[in-house]
Protein backbone atom coordinates (compact mmCIF):
# COMPACT_ATOMS: atom_id res chain seq x y z
CA UNK A 1 0.00 0.00 0.00
CA UNK A 2 1.42 3.38 -0.94
CA UNK A 3 1.44 6.44 1.30
CA UNK A 4 -1.36 8.18 -0.58
CA UNK A 5 -3.73 5.26 -0.13
CA UNK A 6 -2.76 4.91 3.52
CA UNK A 7 -3.65 8.56 4.02
CA UNK A 8 -7.04 8.07 2.34
CA UNK A 9 -7.82 5.05 4.49
CA UNK A 10 -6.97 6.96 7.68
CA UNK A 11 -9.19 9.95 6.87
CA UNK A 12 -11.93 10.33 9.48
CA UNK A 13 -15.57 10.00 8.48
CA UNK A 14 -18.16 11.14 11.02
CA UNK A 15 -20.74 8.38 11.29
CA UNK A 16 -22.93 7.05 14.09
CA UNK A 17 -21.80 9.83 16.40
CA UNK A 18 -18.07 9.17 16.09
CA UNK A 19 -15.12 9.74 13.78
CA UNK A 20 -14.17 6.46 12.10
CA UNK A 21 -11.23 5.91 9.75
CA UNK A 22 -12.53 5.55 6.19
CA UNK A 23 -10.77 2.19 5.75
CA UNK A 24 -12.59 0.71 8.76
CA UNK A 25 -16.11 1.50 7.56
CA UNK A 26 -18.39 -1.52 7.24
CA UNK A 27 -20.97 -2.08 4.50
CA UNK A 28 -23.77 -1.06 6.88
CA UNK A 29 -21.99 2.19 7.74
CA UNK A 30 -21.37 2.97 4.05
CA UNK A 31 -25.04 2.36 3.21
CA UNK A 32 -26.09 4.54 6.15
CA UNK A 33 -23.83 7.35 4.91
CA UNK A 34 -25.32 7.08 1.40
CA UNK A 35 -28.85 7.20 2.83
CA UNK A 36 -28.02 10.14 5.11
CA UNK A 37 -26.59 12.17 2.22
CA UNK A 38 -29.41 11.24 -0.14
CA UNK A 39 -31.91 12.50 2.46
CA UNK A 40 -30.00 15.81 2.67
CA UNK A 41 -30.11 16.37 -1.10
CA UNK A 42 -32.37 19.19 -2.15
CA UNK A 43 -32.24 22.11 -4.54
CA UNK A 44 -29.88 25.05 -4.73
CA UNK A 45 -26.60 24.56 -2.85
CA UNK A 46 -27.65 21.17 -1.46
CA UNK A 47 -28.20 19.75 -4.96
CA UNK A 48 -24.48 19.04 -5.15
CA UNK A 49 -24.84 16.58 -2.27
CA UNK A 50 -26.65 14.20 -4.65
CA UNK A 51 -23.46 13.34 -6.53
CA UNK A 52 -21.68 12.58 -3.26
CA UNK A 53 -24.59 10.40 -2.09
CA UNK A 54 -24.44 8.52 -5.39
CA UNK A 55 -20.70 7.88 -4.92
CA UNK A 56 -21.36 6.44 -1.44
CA UNK A 57 -24.04 4.21 -2.97
CA UNK A 58 -21.50 3.05 -5.58
CA UNK A 59 -19.07 2.23 -2.78
CA UNK A 60 -21.76 0.22 -0.97
CA UNK A 61 -22.50 -1.75 -4.14
CA UNK A 62 -18.78 -2.38 -4.75
CA UNK A 63 -18.40 -3.67 -1.19
CA UNK A 64 -21.38 -5.95 -1.64
CA UNK A 65 -20.07 -7.29 -4.95
CA UNK A 66 -16.59 -7.91 -3.49
CA UNK A 67 -18.09 -9.28 -0.25
CA UNK A 68 -15.83 -6.84 1.60
CA UNK A 69 -16.32 -6.49 5.34
CA UNK A 70 -14.45 -3.16 5.43
CA UNK A 71 -13.58 -0.45 2.94
CA UNK A 72 -9.86 -1.25 3.15
CA UNK A 73 -10.54 -4.67 1.58
CA UNK A 74 -11.37 -3.06 -1.78
CA UNK A 75 -8.81 -2.60 -4.58
CA UNK A 76 -6.49 0.40 -4.30
CA UNK A 77 -7.40 1.82 -7.72
CA UNK A 78 -11.11 1.79 -6.84
CA UNK A 79 -10.52 3.60 -3.55
CA UNK A 80 -8.24 6.27 -4.98
CA UNK A 81 -10.77 6.94 -7.76
CA UNK A 82 -13.78 7.07 -5.41
CA UNK A 83 -12.26 8.98 -2.46
CA UNK A 84 -12.55 12.47 -4.01
CA UNK A 85 -16.11 11.75 -5.22
CA UNK A 86 -17.00 10.67 -1.67
CA UNK A 87 -15.40 13.85 -0.30
CA UNK A 88 -13.20 11.67 1.93
CA UNK A 89 -10.40 13.73 0.41
CA UNK A 90 -10.87 17.04 -1.35
CA UNK A 91 -11.56 16.74 -5.07
CA UNK A 92 -8.90 18.20 -7.35
FENVENTA-V151614 format. One record per residue. N is the residue number from 0. RES is the residue in one letter. PHI is phi as a letter, one per 20 degrees, with the letter a starting at -180 (none if undefined). Layout:
N|RES|PHI ; N|RES|PHI
This chain:
0|X|none ; 1|X|e ; 2|X|f ; 3|X|f ; 4|X|f ; 5|X|g ; 6|X|f ; 7|X|f ; 8|X|f ; 9|X|e ; 10|X|g ; 11|X|f ; 12|X|c ; 13|X|e ; 14|X|b ; 15|X|l ; 16|X|m ; 17|X|b ; 18|X|e ; 19|X|c ; 20|X|g ; 21|X|g ; 22|X|f ; 23|X|e ; 24|X|f ; 25|X|e ; 26|X|g ; 27|X|f ; 28|X|f ; 29|X|f ; 30|X|f ; 31|X|f ; 32|X|f ; 33|X|f ; 34|X|f ; 35|X|f ; 36|X|f ; 37|X|f ; 38|X|f ; 39|X|e ; 40|X|f ; 41|X|b ; 42|X|d ; 43|X|m ; 44|X|f ; 45|X|f ; 46|X|f ; 47|X|f ; 48|X|f ; 49|X|g ; 50|X|f ; 51|X|f ; 52|X|g ; 53|X|f ; 54|X|f ; 55|X|f ; 56|X|f ; 57|X|f ; 58|X|f ; 59|X|f ; 60|X|f ; 61|X|f ; 62|X|f ; 63|X|f ; 64|X|f ; 65|X|e ; 66|X|l ; 67|X|e ; 68|X|e ; 69|X|b ; 70|X|g ; 71|X|f ; 72|X|e ; 73|X|e ; 74|X|f ; 75|X|g ; 76|X|f ; 77|X|f ; 78|X|f ; 79|X|f ; 80|X|f ; 81|X|f ; 82|X|g ; 83|X|f ; 84|X|f ; 85|X|e ; 86|X|m ; 87|X|f ; 88|X|c ; 89|X|f ; 90|X|f ; 91|X|d
